[in-house]
């Protein structure tokens, strides 16, 4: 086996030419002095700063977005001190005041004693990749939001309600605050659909959903479509008296819509039946049991003649 030979000046020239012909920007920092031993001329085309202006690691740090600087510099220094190769993404300042997303891939060069001697790395422009990642993230957030919305009415759906109920239930158990729930059902909606048709029935559900949304006035209040012609209002930190007032507000909001219902046996306009429950959940209470209790109140309202709310409080 032939012994390895030191690279000739001709070899070094070839390596340098290859490095400088790529979009990756090579660089080297002397660890003892924290100065740049080399940085590729491509840096000027990318960021606008002249090759000659990259003198020390401080130039690298200062030309970094303030929001990225502390975490990225701290990470790179600690990894380098430990002798670990690493990567870091950050926004680099351009000479004209803009920013470019950079990925630094760093190799830690150590001497025979194992001490850090230099850092050698490549800078890559990953702006397009970051832009794509951001677009995908926004799309994912939009899909996530859509997955919690009812496709017909545009209000929150059953999945959102179930999720929020568990959160607010846990909060109520921890704080000892009352939690109120209102279940609402459109009176004689089957007869409405049969008489006016399903297209107008869908429009009716949309109008009801949007109208009831105006009853959920606080940030943590939630109005959702529970299923079919049923809606639900979740009211954290709401006592029985306040819940009764919200229930009456819901009934009035639907009355104000003036939706004709020729087949209703209650009134010439569309009406609601409501079950209203309030509870301070104890450690052994379950949200599903609470829902079932309020659901029984809703059906009691229907059996008592509809277009009314039936309430119960356990405070």
N, C-alpha and C positions, 0 to 999 in steps of 0.2 A: 504494500500500500504506500503510495507516495505521500510525503508530508505536505500539509497545507502550507501554502505560501501567502505572504502578506500581499494585499492588493496593491497593484502598481498605480501610479498616478493616472495612467490611461484608464484602468478599471474604475477609479474614483470618478473620473470625468464621465464615464458611461453611466455609473450609478446616479450621479447628479443629474445628468440629462434625462434619464428615465423618470426620476422623481419629479423633476420640474415640468415634465410634459403631461403629468396627470392632473386631475382636478383635486386630488388629495394634496394637502399642504404639509410638507414635512417640516419638522423643527427639532431642535435640540437645545436643552438648557443644562448648563453646568450647575451641579447641585451646590457646590461649595460657595460659588459667587452669586448664584441665582440670576445669571445673565444668559442671554441667548447666544449660543455658539453658532446657531444657524436657524434661519427660517426661510422657507421657499418664497420666491418672488411672486407666486400666485396670490399671496396674501393681499397685495396691493389691488389686484383686479377684484378680489372678493370684498374687501372692507374699505379700500381707499387709502389706508395708511401705508406710507412708503416702507419698503423692506428695511431700510436703514433706521426706521423709528422704533423698531422692536429691539430694545436694548436689554431690558430686564424682565423678570417675572412680574414686576409691579406694573409694567406696561400692559401685560396680558390681563392682570386683575382689574386695572382701572378701565379697560375697554370692554367691560362686561356690564350687563344690565344690573342696576343696583339691587333688584329683587333676587337675582341669581348669585350675586358676588359672594356673600358670606358663606352660603351653604356649599357652593361649588369649590371655592378656594379652600375652605376647611376640609372638605372631603378629599380633594386632590393632595393636599399637604399631608394629611394623616395616612392616606394610602401609600404615598411616596415614602414617607418616613418608615413605614412598615415593610417597604420593599415589594409592595404588591402592584402588579399591573392593573390598570383600571380604565374606565371610560366615564366621560361626563358630558352632559348636554347643557347648553346655556345659550343665552342671546348675546352676541357680540356687537358692540357699537361700531357703526360705520362712520367714516370721516364726515359724512353729510348729516349725521344725526339719526340715522335709521338703525335698525337692528337686523341681524342675520342669525338664524339658528345654526349653531356649531355643535358638532360632536367631536370631542377630543379623545383619541385612543392613545393611551400612554403606556410605554414600556419603561420599567425602572432598570437601569443599567448599574450593576454593582461590580466592585473590584474583587480581587482574589480574597480579600479579607471579609467580604460580605457587606462592606459599607456602600451606601448609595453614592454613586459617582456622577451620574447624569440621568436626565429624563429625555427619552426619545419618543416622538409621537407624530401623529398625523391629525390634522384638522380636516373635517369633512363638512361641507355645506349641506345641511339637512332641512333647509327651509321648506322645500316642497313636501318632504315627508311629514314634517310637523303640520303643515297646512292640511294635508290629507288626513292626518290623525285627528286634527281639530274638527274637520268636517264630519268624520266618522263619529266622533264623540258627540257632536251636536245632533247628528242623525239618531244615534243611540238614545240620547236624552229625549228627543222628540218621540221616538217609538215607545220609550218608557212612559212618557206622559200620556201618549195615546192609549197605552195598555191600561191606564187607570181612568179612562173616560168612556162613557157610554156612547156607542157609535151613533145612536139615533138622536138622543137629546143633547149631547155635548156636555152633560154634567158628569160628575164623578160616578163611577160604576160600583158594583157590589164588591169587586176586588179591593178598590180603594177604601170603601167603607169598612170591610173586614180588617184591613191593615190598620186604619186609623183608630178603630174601636179598641183594638188591643193596646195600642199606645196610650190612648186616653184612659182606658181602664186601669192600666198600670199606674199612670199618673194619679188618678183618683184614689187608688189604694194607698199610694205613698203619701199624698198630701191630706187625705181626709176630706177632700172637696166633693160636692155632689156632682153627679153625672146624669144628664137627662137625655132621653131618647124619644123621638116622635116618629111613629110609623103612620104613613098617609096612603090612603087608597082611594082612587077615583070611583065615585058611586056609579053603578050601572054602566061600567065601561064596555062590557060585552055588548049590551044593547046599543051603545053609541056606535061601536064598530059595525054592528049588523045593519044599523040604519044609515049611517053616513059613509061607510066603506073604510077599508083599511088605510088608504092613502090619507084621508082626512083624520082617521084615528091616529096615524103617526104624527100628523101636524098637531093634533090635540096634545099628545104626549110631550112634544117639543115645547109647546106653549106653557104647559103645566110645569115642566122642568125648569124653564127659564124664569117663570114667575116665582116658583118656590125658592130659587137661588137667592132672591132678594130678601128672604127671611134669615139667611145665614150671613149676618152682618159682621161678626167678629172674625179675626184671622183664623182662629182654631175651630170655628163652627164648620160643619160639613153637611152639605146636602147632596144626596146621591140617589140614583135610581136603584131601587132594591130588587126589582124584577117585575116584568109585565107592567101593570098600571100602578104598582106600589113604589113609593118613594120613602126616604128616611132622612131625618135630621138628627145629627149628633151634636149635642150641646155641652161641651165641657164647662165645669165650674158654674153650673146653672141650677138653681133650686127649683122647686116645684112651681112656685108662683110665677117665676120668669118663664119657665117652660110652657105654662098654660097661656101666657101672653103671646109667646111665639106661635103656639098652635093656633090661636085665634087670628093672629096676623096671617098665617098660611091660608086659613079658610077665607079671609077677606081678599087676599091676593088673587085667589082663584075666582072668587065672586066678581072681582073687578075686571077679569078677562072677558066677561060676558060671552062665554062660549055656549051657544045654544045646544040644548040636549032634549030633543023632542020626546025621546023614549024614557026619560028619567021619571021615576015614580016619586021623586022628592021635590023637584023644582024644575022650572023651564030652562034653567041654566045648569052648567056643569058644577058639581059640588064634590066635597071631600068628606071622608070619614077618617078620624084620627085617634090613635092610641098614644097616650102620653105617660111616660114613666120617669121617675127620678129615684136615684139610689146613690148611697155612699158605699161603694163596694168594700166588703170585708175580705179578710184573707182567704176565706173559703168560698166566696161567691164566684160564679162563672158568668162571663158575658153572654153565652148562649142561653142560659137560663133567664137572664134579664130580657133578652130579645123575645123569648117565648112569652114572658109575662106581658110585655108591651103589645105583642101580637094578639094576645087574648083580649086586651083592652080595645084594640082596633075592631075586633069582631063583635065585641060588646056594643061598640058605637054603631055598628051596622045593624045589629039586632034591635037596637033602641030607636031606629028610624033613620039612620044615616045623617049626613050633613051636620055632624057634631063631633066633639072630642070627648073622650072618656079618659079621666086622669086618675092616677094613684101615686102616692108618694111614700117612700120608705126612708125617712131622714132621721 
